[in-house]
Every structure is written in structure tokens, then in C-alpha cells.
Amino acid sequence: MSFKFGIYGCEHGHITVFIGELLAMGGTCAGIYDPGRSALAQKLAERYTVPLLDDPSELADESVKLIGSSAVNNQKIDIIEWCERHGKHIMVDKPAVTGRNGLERLEAVIGRGNIQIGMLLTERFRASTVTLKKAIEAGRLGKIVSITMRKPHKLNPASRPAWHFSKEQNGGIVIDLFVHDFDLLRWLTGQEPVNVQAQMAKHVLPEYPDFYDAASAQVLMSGGTIAQLYSDWHTPEQSWTWGDCRIFVTGTEGCAELRLSGDPSVNPKEELYFQITRSEPFVKVELDKPERNMMQDFLDRIAGKPSVLTHRDILETSRATVIADEQAMLFNAFR
């Protein structure tokens, strides 16, 4: 397969998923454009031996069919609209939008149907979550009663750009981190969120008054599943991973636990899946490999083939996250 792609906005390392998978599939990178020439953009240009571009117009050439972006979060919707004007499909890292205005603009672009938009919702393409979805669909856990997701994160504030701590530019902890969880809730259950009660709390960094460092949400799904979501920025800097992230599922016929980042007591890179049911003892479940990676799924969608992630998924996941952020109760220890 031969095709050309480019990068418009390069502020977060998530973009390496986009670049690496496309290069492995035979793609060619036309170059990286980042308005601030971030250190990451320079590093990736050197790593992949691609040019750093001076102007986005250099990506407007008709030979470039696909754009990837890990721009500052509130700038991504501008880039999505630029891609629509120039006839380019685009994959952005999460989140695609940071609030109601961006959500409405995203919905308008999707509604016009001129381009395909992707978001790096990578959790759908992990072996452990793919295996869990198959177990749920096969009825091994029965009707899903509850799902709990814990996603602690490492902050390392000295290494973060200033925009990360800005609610306007970044979107905040619910927008930034719960977007993966709302996507997984919808995908795993086949249900939609119908009620969300969220909270955000601030305990650190008074110099960034609108940066909140912990969040939780109680979610009722349309089929009766109750979910509990939790994220924070308090994983110790000594940790070998960015966060010891876990998913707990309770069904009428069994329970499951996923350790997404690996158990710290074993192989740091291993994903673990444990399960117990009314008819089977507690076991460590062997994981199924995903049938395709993130970018193959997106290219299939561009080609009009069935895909794991759809426009509706991106829009409804973004909508649920924005609603949770809008109605969240706030606690600020410095006020």
C-alpha cells in the first residue's frame, strides 16, 4: 500500500502511534508542521527523517491524503475544519474537542460528510479490552451490572507545556482523561450514558488555578449498567509506568478484572485479564490479539469498509465527555 500523509500540530507523543503504524503499512510522511516548532516536532522529524515544514499550505498538496494531529487540544477543531476545506481525512489524538462550541463544530463537519475524522481511542485496540468485549458478547459474565475504571496518571509538571494546565486550551481532567472511559463504556456495553454525576478536585499547583488534579464520575447507562470512573494526576514520579490502570466488571454471571498497564509485581508491559464466573473458577484469561490496529481500522473506514470506530462513536463519546465536564461539581483546596 502506497500513500502520503502529513502531521499538522505536534504537541503530544500520542502522534507516534499514527506515524509508526502508517509507516509500517507503507505510508510516506510528507512532513511535520507545528506552529511553535515544539521540541517534540523536532525530535520526531529527526527520528523519522522527515522535513519540518514552515507553513501548513505545504500539506495542502493533493498528493497528501491523510493528516494526523496532536496539536494543542482546543486547536484541533480548527485543524479538522482546515482538513475539510482541503479534502484531507484526519486522525487526531484525544480529545478532539474541549467544550460545547467545539462539539457543535465537530458535529457540523461530520454531518457534511466530506471527510473522515478519526480519534486515537486506542483502548479499543488493546488485547485485554478486545478479549473482555468478546466475553461480554458471548454472555460469559451475564448481564453487565457495573463497570469501574481507574486511570491514575503521572503528571511530571516540570516537563509539561503551559497549555496542559490551562482549562481553555487543554479542556481539563474530565475532557482529557475520561474520553477513553466513555468510549469504552459505550463500546463494551452497547449502551449510551443517560445520567452523569461528576466531581473534580484541586489539591496541587495553586499557580494554575483552573487545573484540577482528580476527578470521578458516576454514570448510568441506557441498559441499566452503572459505571464508576476515576482519574487523577498523582501517580508518583518513581513509578515505572504512567499509571496502574484497571477495569473491574461485574455481571449477573461473573466478574472480570483488567490490569491495562500491567501489574507492578510482574512484567511491566504485560496486560492481565482475570475472570471468575458461576460455572468456572478464578482464572487468568489468555488474551486474543486485535484483528487490526488503529490505523488499519481508520483506513478501512476511509475506503468505505466496516470499522471498529465510527463517526458516531467519536461524536457521542465527545458529547458525553463534554456534558460530564459541564455539570461537574468542583472542589478547590486553595479557595
Rosetta silent file (secondary structure, phi, psi, omega in degrees, C-alpha in Angstrom):
SEQUENCE: MSFKFGIYGCEHGHITVFIGELLAMGGTCAGIYDPGRSALAQKLAERYTVPLLDDPSELADESVKLIGSSAVNNQKIDIIEWCERHGKHIMVDKPAVTGRNGLERLEAVIGRGNIQIGMLLTERFRASTVTLKKAIEAGRLGKIVSITMRKPHKLNPASRPAWHFSKEQNGGIVIDLFVHDFDLLRWLTGQEPVNVQAQMAKHVLPEYPDFYDAASAQVLMSGGTIAQLYSDWHTPEQSWTWGDCRIFVTGTEGCAELRLSGDPSVNPKEELYFQITRSEPFVKVELDKPERNMMQDFLDRIAGKPSVLTHRDILETSRATVIADEQAMLFNAFR
SCORE:     score description
SCORE:     0.000 S_00000001
   1 L     0.000  129.856 -179.150    0.000    0.000    0.000 S_00000001
   2 L  -123.470  124.982  178.854    1.415    3.383   -1.010 S_00000001
   3 E  -159.119  162.468 -177.899    0.062    6.685    0.295 S_00000001
   4 E  -119.113  137.566  178.632    1.297   10.007    1.643 S_00000001
   5 E  -134.186  165.455  178.551    0.373   11.585    4.975 S_00000001
   6 E  -141.254  168.280  179.008    1.407   14.628    6.971 S_00000001
   7 E  -116.436  127.108  177.643    1.369   15.986   10.527 S_00000001
   8 E  -121.935   99.862 -175.975   -0.369   19.269   11.405 S_00000001
   9 E    94.327  119.496 -173.438    0.289   20.085   15.063 S_00000001
  10 E  -142.324   80.148 -175.602    2.740   18.050   17.115 S_00000001
  11 L  -116.122   -9.470 -177.282    2.410   18.695   20.851 S_00000001
  12 L  -140.193  142.574 -177.448    1.910   15.220   22.331 S_00000001
  13 L   -63.896  -11.004  175.702    3.699   11.890   21.917 S_00000001
  14 L   -53.025  -28.662 -174.393    0.388   10.156   21.105 S_00000001
  15 H   -64.876  -17.043  178.657    1.104   11.085   17.479 S_00000001
  16 H   -65.385  -27.331  175.029    3.813    8.394   17.320 S_00000001
  17 H   -61.914  -47.373  178.965    1.020    5.787   17.139 S_00000001
  18 H   -60.115  -51.514 -176.536   -0.264    7.461   13.978 S_00000001
  19 H   -65.331  -49.738 -175.311    3.172    7.860   12.395 S_00000001
  20 H   -61.481  -44.765 -178.030    4.559    4.458   13.367 S_00000001
  21 H   -68.587  -38.482  179.472    1.575    2.420   12.219 S_00000001
  22 H   -69.214  -39.938  176.960    1.263    4.252    8.881 S_00000001
  23 H   -62.551  -40.853  179.702    4.966    3.924    8.108 S_00000001
  24 H   -65.220  -23.324  179.980    4.771    0.195    8.889 S_00000001
  25 L   -92.662    5.030  176.658    1.877   -0.076    6.421 S_00000001
  26 L   100.261    7.023  178.841    3.894    1.508    3.604 S_00000001
  27 E   -75.071  161.920  176.947    2.934    5.148    4.020 S_00000001
  28 E  -123.264  131.136 -179.556    5.270    8.086    3.399 S_00000001
  29 E   -89.136  121.544 -179.239    5.339   11.147    5.640 S_00000001
  30 E   -75.410  -19.711  179.625    5.339   14.428    3.693 S_00000001
  31 E   147.359  171.787 -179.346    6.465   16.373    6.751 S_00000001
  32 E  -119.256  123.997  172.491    5.579   17.816   10.131 S_00000001
  33 E  -112.871  122.513  173.759    4.087   21.269   10.586 S_00000001
  34 L  -135.005  121.773 -173.509    3.863   22.628   14.111 S_00000001
  35 L   -55.991  -34.393 -178.990    3.293   26.382   14.545 S_00000001
  36 L   -96.616    5.183 -176.620    5.558   26.558   17.602 S_00000001
  37 L    46.145   56.659 -177.258    8.163   24.116   16.295 S_00000001
  38 L   -57.491  158.528  177.340    7.846   22.155   19.528 S_00000001
  39 H   -60.107  -34.992  178.668   10.742   20.095   20.816 S_00000001
  40 H   -64.909  -43.291  179.096    8.643   17.005   20.071 S_00000001
  41 H   -59.366  -43.515  179.311    8.154   18.029   16.433 S_00000001
  42 H   -65.456  -40.947 -179.955   11.886   18.480   16.020 S_00000001
  43 H   -63.786  -44.127 -177.932   12.617   15.175   17.738 S_00000001
  44 H   -72.143  -34.250  175.750   10.159   13.222   15.578 S_00000001
  45 H   -60.440  -39.985  178.372   11.352   14.878   12.364 S_00000001
  46 H   -70.982  -43.571 -177.786   14.832   13.671   13.207 S_00000001
  47 H   -61.312  -43.270 -175.170   13.704   10.207   14.314 S_00000001
  48 H   -97.967    2.748 -179.995   11.668    9.530   11.178 S_00000001
  49 L    53.982   55.731  177.472   13.888   11.566    8.803 S_00000001
  50 L  -126.324  154.679 -176.757   11.052   13.811    7.615 S_00000001
  51 L   -74.062  147.684  167.144   11.076   17.578    6.977 S_00000001
  52 E   -88.906  123.425 -173.472    9.864   20.210    9.413 S_00000001
  53 L   -92.667  151.351 -178.663    7.525   22.420    7.389 S_00000001
  54 L   -92.821  -16.146 -174.751    7.248   26.214    7.613 S_00000001
  55 L  -152.366  141.609  179.756    3.617   26.535    6.564 S_00000001
  56 H   -64.855  -19.685  179.251    0.534   24.275    6.576 S_00000001
  57 H   -59.489  -23.076  178.530   -0.016   25.041    2.900 S_00000001
  58 H   -69.285  -15.423  176.608    2.761   22.553    2.213 S_00000001
  59 H   -95.010   -4.919 -176.997    0.366   19.836    3.406 S_00000001
  60 L   -80.052   -8.116 -179.995   -2.421   21.029    1.103 S_00000001
  61 L   -56.165  140.376 -175.381   -0.889   19.296   -1.920 S_00000001
  62 L   -64.097  -16.613  178.522   -3.319   16.811   -3.449 S_00000001
  63 L   -72.958  -20.275  178.751   -0.786   14.003   -3.026 S_00000001
  64 E   -88.655  113.032 -173.895   -1.238   14.190    0.766 S_00000001
  65 E   -96.953  -18.931 -168.874   -4.380   12.208    1.516 S_00000001
  66 E  -143.425  136.924  179.604   -4.287   11.967    5.283 S_00000001
  67 E  -119.043  141.458  171.253   -3.377   14.266    8.186 S_00000001
  68 E  -116.773  146.400 -178.645   -2.503   13.389   11.766 S_00000001
  69 E  -144.861  132.533  166.578   -2.609   15.905   14.602 S_00000001
  70 E  -126.634   48.967 -179.931   -1.623   16.090   18.253 S_00000001
  71 L   -69.129  172.445  170.004   -1.996   19.851   18.395 S_00000001
  72 L   -50.521  135.513 -167.365   -2.957   21.837   21.493 S_00000001
  73 H   -53.884  -43.729 -176.073   -6.365   20.374   22.335 S_00000001
  74 H   -77.911   -3.064  176.982   -8.537   23.432   21.666 S_00000001
  75 H   -95.053  -10.700 -174.002   -6.849   23.961   18.270 S_00000001
  76 H   -65.364  -36.101 -179.611   -7.749   20.545   16.869 S_00000001
  77 H   -66.497  -33.182  174.219  -11.211   21.566   15.712 S_00000001
  78 H   -61.928  -41.038 -178.799   -9.621   24.389   13.669 S_00000001
  79 H   -70.549  -37.737  175.843   -7.334   21.822   12.032 S_00000001
  80 H   -59.870  -43.895  178.909  -10.259   19.457   11.389 S_00000001
  81 H   -68.173  -34.768  174.286  -12.065   22.290    9.578 S_00000001
  82 H   -61.415  -42.736  179.299   -8.864   23.112    7.634 S_00000001
  83 H   -64.227  -37.709  177.762   -8.724   19.477    6.539 S_00000001
  84 H   -63.355  -42.452  179.724  -12.346   19.608    5.419 S_00000001
  85 H   -63.640  -29.623 -176.150  -11.623   22.689    3.302 S_00000001
  86 H  -104.990    7.520  174.798   -8.658   20.928    1.688 S_00000001
  87 L    69.288   36.310 -179.602  -10.239   17.492    1.296 S_00000001
  88 L  -112.068  131.677  168.890   -7.985   15.656    3.765 S_00000001
  89 E   -71.011  151.924 -174.771   -9.058   12.884    6.110 S_00000001
  90 E  -142.462  139.474  172.253   -7.707   13.457    9.614 S_00000001
  91 E  -116.548  123.294  177.578   -6.835   11.484   12.735 S_00000001
  92 E  -111.591  154.127  170.454   -6.418   13.478   15.968 S_00000001
  93 L   -77.637  169.396 -177.601   -5.228   12.323   19.350 S_00000001
  94 L   -80.933  149.974   -7.849   -7.701   12.653   22.182 S_00000001
  95 L   -86.948  156.022  178.752   -9.624   14.801   22.910 S_00000001
  96 L   -75.462  -31.217 -179.120  -10.948   16.110   19.600 S_00000001
  97 L  -137.654  160.947 -176.262  -12.789   18.990   21.284 S_00000001
  98 L  -117.663    3.195 -178.913  -12.589   20.800   24.613 S_00000001
  99 L  -178.536 -172.968 -173.403  -16.124   22.126   25.060 S_00000001
 100 H   -61.214  -43.275 -178.945  -19.599   22.772   23.682 S_00000001
 101 H   -61.563  -46.008  178.611  -18.533   25.083   20.833 S_00000001
 102 H   -63.938  -37.966  178.408  -16.002   22.589   19.517 S_00000001
 103 H   -61.563  -43.974  179.812  -18.532   19.763   19.835 S_00000001
 104 H   -65.530  -38.275  177.628  -21.062   21.646   17.707 S_00000001
 105 H   -67.290  -39.958  177.207  -18.409   22.398   15.083 S_00000001
 106 H   -62.625  -43.223  179.161  -17.312   18.731   15.049 S_00000001
 107 H   -61.777  -36.905  179.628  -20.919   17.631   14.617 S_00000001
 108 H   -66.971  -43.284  178.896  -21.288   20.029   11.675 S_00000001
 109 H   -63.043  -46.702  179.548  -18.191   18.672    9.912 S_00000001
 110 H   -61.678  -40.057 -179.632  -19.301   15.072   10.441 S_00000001
 111 H   -62.888  -33.197  179.603  -22.796   15.972    9.258 S_00000001
 112 H   -73.511  -25.208  171.671  -21.492   17.361    5.976 S_00000001
 113 L    69.787   22.298 -177.386  -19.753   14.039    5.291 S_00000001
 114 L   -82.332  -29.257 -179.291  -16.923   15.418    3.171 S_00000001
 115 L  -136.086  164.232  172.491  -14.043   13.806    5.097 S_00000001
 116 L   -98.135  135.694  179.461  -13.465   11.027    7.602 S_00000001
 117 E  -116.290  131.803  176.316  -12.367   12.035   11.104 S_00000001
 118 E  -118.424  159.592  173.354  -10.605    9.674   13.471 S_00000001
 119 E  -135.354  138.937 -175.511   -9.578    9.943   17.114 S_00000001
 120 L   -74.438   67.916  175.115   -6.831    7.894   18.744 S_00000001
 121 L   -87.025   72.973 -168.447   -9.166    5.997   21.072 S_00000001
 122 H   -68.397  -18.158 -175.854   -6.528    3.316   21.418 S_00000001
 123 H   -64.123  -23.126  177.200   -8.171    1.424   24.299 S_00000001
 124 H   -70.732  -13.722 -172.570  -10.453   -0.364   21.810 S_00000001
 125 H  -113.863   20.620  174.204   -7.390   -1.921   20.216 S_00000001
 126 L   -90.423  146.283  179.385   -5.760   -3.481   23.291 S_00000001
 127 H   -59.932  -39.404 -176.273   -5.683   -7.270   23.565 S_00000001
 128 H   -68.114  -42.706 -178.525   -7.220   -7.195   27.055 S_00000001
 129 H   -73.632  -33.661  174.690  -10.200   -4.990   26.160 S_00000001
 130 H   -62.265  -42.839  179.391  -10.814   -6.910   22.920 S_00000001
 131 H   -65.561  -40.391  177.593  -10.874  -10.146   24.947 S_00000001
 132 H   -62.342  -44.731 -179.439  -13.229   -8.594   27.503 S_00000001
 133 H   -60.687  -41.162  178.399  -15.634   -7.426   24.799 S_00000001
 134 H   -62.778  -39.969  179.130  -15.743  -10.935   23.331 S_00000001
 135 H   -64.550  -40.816  178.807  -16.502  -12.384   26.786 S_00000001
 136 H   -65.299  -45.565 -178.331  -19.321   -9.873   27.310 S_00000001
 137 H   -65.201  -31.072  178.945  -20.795  -10.523   23.867 S_00000001
 138 L   -80.169   -5.356  177.825  -20.634  -14.295   24.470 S_00000001
 139 L    80.305   13.286 -176.894  -22.607  -13.838   27.704 S_00000001
 140 L   -64.944  -29.917  179.821  -19.915  -15.297   29.960 S_00000001
 141 L   -98.450    0.938 -177.246  -20.419  -12.542   32.534 S_00000001
 142 L    75.008 -155.998  176.199  -24.191  -12.384   32.107 S_00000001
 143 L   -74.014  133.229 -174.972  -25.915   -9.030   32.060 S_00000001
 144 E   -78.532  118.585 -177.206  -23.417   -6.292   32.914 S_00000001
 145 E   -90.555  -43.559 -173.976  -24.355   -4.695   36.217 S_00000001
 146 E  -151.928  146.289  174.284  -21.366   -2.439   36.870 S_00000001
 147 E  -132.692  128.515  176.419  -18.081   -1.251   35.354 S_00000001
 148 E  -118.783  131.037  178.947  -15.388    0.563   37.324 S_00000001
 149 E  -124.051  126.137  177.502  -12.421    2.203   35.609 S_00000001
 150 E  -115.851  121.673 -176.228   -9.408    3.563   37.485 S_00000001
 151 E  -131.810   69.359  174.253   -6.957    5.632   35.437 S_00000001
 152 E   -68.742  149.317 -177.202   -4.296    7.336   37.613 S_00000001
 153 L  -132.031  152.303  174.532   -1.709    9.327   35.655 S_00000001
 154 L   -89.956  131.528 -175.106    1.808   10.624   36.166 S_00000001
 155 L   -93.181  -49.434 -174.649    1.997   14.412   35.831 S_00000001
 156 L    46.142   65.000 -170.768    5.688   15.417   35.901 S_00000001
 157 H   -58.677  -30.931 -178.223    4.669   19.112   35.818 S_00000001
 158 H   -65.632  -23.383 -177.905    8.147   20.428   35.009 S_00000001
 159 H   -96.524   -1.094 -177.187    8.086   18.567   31.685 S_00000001
 160 L   -93.021  143.391  174.585    4.597   19.688   30.655 S_00000001
 161 L   -70.132  157.800 -177.143    3.931   22.689   28.395 S_00000001
 162 H   -58.444  -33.749 -176.662    1.985   25.595   29.915 S_00000001
 163 H   -64.189  -23.782  179.937   -1.099   24.824   27.801 S_00000001
 164 H   -60.221  -30.391 -174.706   -1.525   21.500   29.614 S_00000001
 165 H   -95.882    4.888 -179.366   -2.536   23.398   32.774 S_00000001
 166 L   -99.113  122.481  177.614   -5.000   25.732   31.014 S_00000001
 167 H   -59.577  -41.336 -178.908   -8.673   24.758   31.103 S_00000001
 168 H   -62.851  -44.021 -175.006   -9.301   26.735   27.925 S_00000001
 169 H   -84.659  -39.185 -175.204   -6.508   25.122   25.940 S_00000001
 170 H   -90.853  -35.536 -176.649   -6.411   21.615   27.407 S_00000001
 171 L   103.191  -25.436  179.297  -10.036   21.077   28.389 S_00000001
 172 L    96.153  171.365 -170.119   -9.289   19.816   31.883 S_00000001
 173 H   -62.388  -38.447 -179.884   -9.064   16.412   33.508 S_00000001
 174 H   -67.601  -48.498  179.479  -12.562   15.178   32.592 S_00000001
 175 H   -62.353  -44.334 -172.983  -12.254   16.196   28.931 S_00000001
 176 H   -73.507  -40.933 -170.140   -8.660   14.991   28.647 S_00000001
 177 H  -108.005  -33.929 -177.989   -8.839   11.674   30.505 S_00000001
 178 H   -75.562  -11.137 -178.494  -12.452   10.469   30.724 S_00000001
 179 H   -60.041  -38.470  175.831  -12.843   10.468   26.936 S_00000001
 180 H   -62.805  -41.380 -175.096  -11.224    6.995   26.821 S_00000001
 181 H   -69.735  -42.256  177.019  -13.528    5.745   29.568 S_00000001
 182 H   -64.013  -36.492  176.935  -16.750    6.977   27.993 S_00000001
 183 H   -63.063  -45.861  179.976  -15.659    5.384   24.729 S_00000001
 184 H   -64.871  -39.239  177.940  -15.009    2.043   26.441 S_00000001
 185 H   -58.010  -47.275 -179.217  -18.316    2.205   28.314 S_00000001
 186 H   -64.827  -43.201 -175.868  -20.250    2.667   25.086 S_00000001
 187 H   -69.103  -45.950 -175.812  -18.235    0.027   23.207 S_00000001
 188 H   -69.914  -36.337 -174.350  -18.265   -2.667   25.890 S_00000001
 189 H   -98.763  -22.230 -172.588  -21.949   -2.343   26.802 S_00000001
 190 L    70.295   18.995 -178.516  -23.591   -1.161   23.578 S_00000001
 191 L  -115.800  165.485  177.339  -25.413    1.383   25.743 S_00000001
 192 L  -111.172  146.873  174.398  -25.463    5.179   25.916 S_00000001
 193 E   -65.590  131.243  178.289  -24.880    7.339   29.016 S_00000001
 194 E  -115.998  -16.645  176.932  -28.216    8.716   30.256 S_00000001
 195 E  -152.829  132.222 -179.690  -27.133   10.287   33.554 S_00000001
 196 E  -132.637  129.708  172.735  -23.734   11.521   34.758 S_00000001
 197 E  -120.519  110.448 -173.668  -22.771   12.923   38.153 S_00000001
 198 E  -117.768  156.205  176.829  -19.144   14.125   38.082 S_00000001
 199 E  -137.652  145.730  172.352  -16.758   15.765   40.527 S_00000001
 200 E  -131.593  140.853 -179.864  -13.384   17.457   40.122 S_00000001
 201 E  -132.382  147.586 -179.940  -10.989   18.386   42.924 S_00000001
 202 E  -119.864  123.540 -179.137   -7.841   20.506   43.096 S_00000001
 203 L  -123.470  -15.019 -172.604   -5.112   19.730   45.639 S_00000001
 204 L  -135.267  171.197  172.769   -1.869   20.909   43.980 S_00000001
 205 L    54.497   63.533  177.917   -0.325   23.626   41.783 S_00000001
 206 L   -61.146  -20.900  178.840   -2.070   26.802   43.015 S_00000001
 207 L   -67.604  -14.502  175.881   -0.159   28.708   40.308 S_00000001
 208 L  -117.095   84.875 -168.677   -2.565   27.068   37.802 S_00000001
 209 L   -63.269  -25.876 -179.218   -5.962   27.998   39.293 S_00000001
 210 L  -105.830   17.363  174.205   -8.145   26.149   36.788 S_00000001
 211 L   -95.335  115.160  178.355   -6.081   22.932   36.694 S_00000001
 212 L  -103.411  140.668 -167.978   -7.872   20.173   38.642 S_00000001
 213 L  -109.952   -2.191  177.106   -5.908   17.050   39.528 S_00000001
 214 E  -146.770  145.053 -179.187   -8.540   14.433   40.450 S_00000001
 215 E  -151.051  148.163  174.557  -11.941   13.527   39.015 S_00000001
 216 E  -141.725  159.548  177.125  -14.656   10.939   39.429 S_00000001
 217 E  -150.668  141.734  171.313  -17.998   10.249   37.812 S_00000001
 218 E  -107.461  125.030 -172.687  -20.998    8.045   38.454 S_00000001
 219 E  -125.309  131.792  171.892  -22.653    7.082   35.169 S_00000001
 220 E  -104.938  125.209 -179.835  -25.958    5.372   34.458 S_00000001
 221 E   -94.431  161.096 -171.854  -26.096    3.701   31.051 S_00000001
 222 L   -63.624  -22.513  178.670  -29.264    3.241   28.987 S_00000001
 223 L   -96.626    6.501  177.284  -29.405   -0.527   29.649 S_00000001
 224 L   100.166   -7.855  176.629  -29.061   -0.162   33.407 S_00000001
 225 L   -66.491  134.430  176.210  -25.313   -0.659   33.753 S_00000001
 226 E  -105.136  134.675 -178.597  -23.836    1.602   36.440 S_00000001
 227 E  -124.632  147.778  174.316  -20.262    2.834   35.970 S_00000001
 228 E  -122.815  123.426 -179.362  -17.733    4.480   38.230 S_00000001
 229 E  -114.224  140.553  177.273  -14.901    6.440   36.610 S_00000001
 230 E  -146.472  133.406  173.966  -11.826    7.782   38.378 S_00000001
 231 E  -141.198  152.863  173.457   -8.705    9.589   37.144 S_00000001
 232 E  -152.868  174.001  177.271   -6.008   11.640   38.782 S_00000001
 233 L  -114.742   41.816 -171.785   -2.589   13.178   38.181 S_00000001
 234 L  -121.583   15.314  171.860   -0.961   11.658   41.274 S_00000001
 235 L   -62.085  127.243 -177.555    0.985    8.605   40.132 S_00000001
 236 L   -60.018  146.309 -178.908    4.391    9.038   41.841 S_00000001
 237 L   -61.888  -22.081  178.690    7.274   10.044   39.598 S_00000001
 238 L   -73.179  -12.940 -175.586    9.135    6.908   40.744 S_00000001
 239 L   -63.000  142.896  179.303    6.521    4.719   39.029 S_00000001
 240 L   -74.498  -13.905 -179.334    7.719    2.556   36.133 S_00000001
 241 L  -132.254  166.434 -179.140    4.536    3.406   34.208 S_00000001
 242 L   -71.460  -15.380  177.472    2.358    6.462   33.674 S_00000001
 243 L   175.155  137.699  177.053   -0.388    4.817   35.737 S_00000001
 244 L   -84.834   90.465 -168.779   -1.504    1.457   37.133 S_00000001
 245 L   -98.717  135.929 -174.095   -4.820    1.426   35.287 S_00000001
 246 E  -137.834  153.011  174.111   -7.543   -1.127   35.925 S_00000001
 247 E  -128.143  131.176  177.522  -11.050   -2.043   34.841 S_00000001
 248 E  -117.504  129.650 -178.698  -13.461   -4.038   37.029 S_00000001
 249 E  -124.490  129.936  175.314  -16.602   -5.583   35.531 S_00000001
 250 E  -118.121  127.664  176.603  -19.442   -7.191   37.462 S_00000001
 251 E  -124.156  173.240 -179.570  -22.139   -9.170   35.686 S_00000001
 252 L   -69.695  -16.094 -178.592  -25.027  -11.355   36.780 S_00000001
 253 L  -118.745   -3.686 -179.310  -22.967  -14.467   35.917 S_00000001
 254 E   176.071  175.792 -178.161  -19.395  -13.439   36.684 S_00000001
 255 E  -132.537  153.517  178.382  -16.730  -10.824   37.305 S_00000001
 256 E  -140.561  150.970  172.920  -13.595   -9.682   35.475 S_00000001
 257 E  -132.933  131.155  174.374  -10.598   -7.500   36.222 S_00000001
 258 E  -111.996  134.961  173.879   -8.269   -5.960   33.646 S_00000001
 259 E  -113.149   94.492 -166.225   -4.872   -4.558   34.536 S_00000001
 260 L   -70.082  -36.710 -178.464   -4.225   -2.407   31.492 S_00000001
 261 L   -95.222    5.048 -177.466   -0.752   -1.130   32.241 S_00000001
 262 L    91.435  149.838  177.817    0.389   -4.407   33.725 S_00000001
 263 L   -79.675  127.732 -178.806    0.671   -5.453   37.331 S_00000001
 264 L   -59.187  -18.626 -179.103    3.699   -3.795   39.010 S_00000001
 265 L   -85.702   -6.326  179.096    4.536   -7.140   40.630 S_00000001
 266 L  -127.469 -150.800 -178.623    5.060   -8.868   37.269 S_00000001
 267 L   -61.411  119.776 -176.400    6.149   -7.938   33.733 S_00000001
 268 L   -57.602  -26.969 -175.419    5.700   -4.148   33.450 S_00000001
 269 L   -96.861    1.633 -174.875    4.499   -4.377   29.833 S_00000001
 270 L   -86.787  134.586  170.041    2.018   -7.230   30.318 S_00000001
 271 L   -91.347  138.581 -177.250   -1.735   -6.707   30.192 S_00000001
 272 E  -121.862  144.788  177.905   -3.629   -9.012   32.529 S_00000001
 273 E  -135.166  117.576  176.877   -7.203  -10.296   32.474 S_00000001
 274 E  -114.182  146.306 -175.546   -8.663  -12.247   35.415 S_00000001
 275 E  -148.902  143.879  171.211  -12.150  -13.753   35.439 S_00000001
 276 E  -139.615  138.289  179.161  -14.442  -15.799   37.673 S_00000001
 277 E  -131.381  174.818  179.828  -17.957  -16.973   36.822 S_00000001
 278 L   -65.916  -21.809 -177.144  -20.704  -19.019   38.435 S_00000001
 279 L  -111.288   -7.570 -176.718  -19.593  -22.075   36.423 S_00000001
 280 L  -133.104  145.544  179.584  -15.804  -21.531   36.223 S_00000001
 281 L   -73.684  172.330  176.788  -13.104  -20.900   38.867 S_00000001
 282 L   -60.937  127.288 -178.577  -10.888  -17.821   39.053 S_00000001
 283 E  -140.486  155.709  166.269   -8.527  -17.869   36.064 S_00000001
 284 E   -89.748  119.045 -173.418   -6.027  -15.722   34.222 S_00000001
 285 L   -85.982  133.406  173.842   -7.540  -15.431   30.753 S_00000001
 286 L   -70.284  138.946 -173.073   -5.376  -15.774   27.664 S_00000001
 287 L   -91.104  142.814  174.399   -5.689  -12.673   25.518 S_00000001
 288 L   -90.442  138.485  176.312   -6.903  -12.504   21.920 S_00000001
 289 L   -74.418  139.551  173.116   -4.975  -10.309   19.510 S_00000001
 290 L   -58.587  146.316 -178.236   -6.953   -7.474   17.922 S_00000001
 291 L   -71.061  -24.273 -179.428   -7.813   -8.223   14.297 S_00000001
 292 L  -152.235  161.514  177.009   -6.431   -4.867   13.165 S_00000001
 293 L   -92.311  178.847 -174.289   -4.568   -1.901   14.539 S_00000001
 294 H   -58.294  -46.880 -174.642   -5.869    1.631   14.995 S_00000001
 295 H   -76.557  -31.863  174.519   -4.740    2.994   11.649 S_00000001
 296 H   -62.670  -39.300  178.127   -5.802   -0.036    9.607 S_00000001
 297 H   -62.231  -40.809 -179.571   -9.262    0.426   11.079 S_00000001
 298 H   -68.855  -42.172  178.223   -9.268    4.096   10.045 S_00000001
 299 H   -63.895  -35.305  175.550   -8.046    3.338    6.518 S_00000001
 300 H   -62.275  -41.879  179.391  -10.786    0.724    6.202 S_00000001
 301 H   -63.819  -42.228  177.997  -13.351    3.376    7.162 S_00000001
 302 H   -59.350  -36.199 -178.870  -11.920    5.790    4.573 S_00000001
 303 L   -80.900    1.730  178.687  -12.273    3.002    1.984 S_00000001
 304 L    84.212   12.551  179.072  -15.945    2.527    2.922 S_00000001
 305 L   -91.805  162.700  176.622  -15.391   -0.764    4.742 S_00000001
 306 L   -59.967  145.417 -178.780  -16.775   -1.682    8.185 S_00000001
 307 L  -137.484  155.454  177.941  -14.733   -0.261   11.059 S_00000001
 308 L   -69.423  -40.810 -177.080  -14.474   -0.727   14.818 S_00000001
 309 L  -110.488  128.522 -175.859  -14.568    3.046   15.425 S_00000001
 310 L  -118.520  170.223  173.905  -17.152    5.195   13.635 S_00000001
 311 H   -57.880  -41.261 -179.727  -18.055    8.857   13.337 S_00000001
 312 H   -61.982  -40.282  178.226  -20.986    8.240   15.672 S_00000001
 313 H   -59.821  -45.952 -178.649  -18.639    6.763   18.288 S_00000001
 314 H   -64.151  -43.156 -177.673  -16.373    9.812   18.158 S_00000001
 315 H   -68.676  -47.034 -176.288  -19.263   12.252   18.322 S_00000001
 316 H   -72.190  -33.873  174.760  -21.227   10.545   21.107 S_00000001
 317 H   -65.854  -43.370  177.428  -18.125    9.883   23.199 S_00000001
 318 H   -63.354  -40.022 -179.678  -17.122   13.536   22.845 S_00000001
 319 H   -63.478  -45.624 -179.871  -20.660   14.614   23.718 S_00000001
 320 H   -62.079  -38.486 -179.210  -20.753   12.505   26.891 S_00000001
 321 H   -69.032  -42.371  178.322  -17.387   13.871   27.993 S_00000001
 322 H   -63.101  -43.294  179.394  -18.389   17.495   27.400 S_00000001
 323 H   -62.431  -43.488  178.772  -21.640   17.012   29.327 S_00000001
 324 H   -60.492  -40.620 -179.909  -19.770   15.422   32.248 S_00000001
 325 H   -67.836  -41.545 -176.870  -17.343   18.345   32.304 S_00000001
 326 H   -63.147  -37.265 -173.258  -20.097   20.973   32.102 S_00000001
 327 L  -102.982    9.476 -177.428  -22.055   19.679   35.091 S_00000001
 328 L   -66.867  140.284  173.231  -19.140   18.576   37.311 S_00000001
 329 E   -82.115  136.039 -173.826  -19.092   19.705   40.919 S_00000001
 330 E  -110.048  140.478  170.138  -15.798   21.477   41.772 S_00000001
 331 E  -130.492  124.271 -179.783  -13.684   21.476   44.928 S_00000001
 332 E  -121.804  113.143 -176.333  -10.619   23.723   45.097 S_00000001
 333 L   -66.703  -13.044 -175.573   -8.461   23.360   48.209 S_00000001
 334 L   -98.656    2.868 -179.916   -6.917   26.778   47.590 S_00000001
 335 L  -102.988    0.000    0.000  -10.159   28.762   47.731 S_00000001
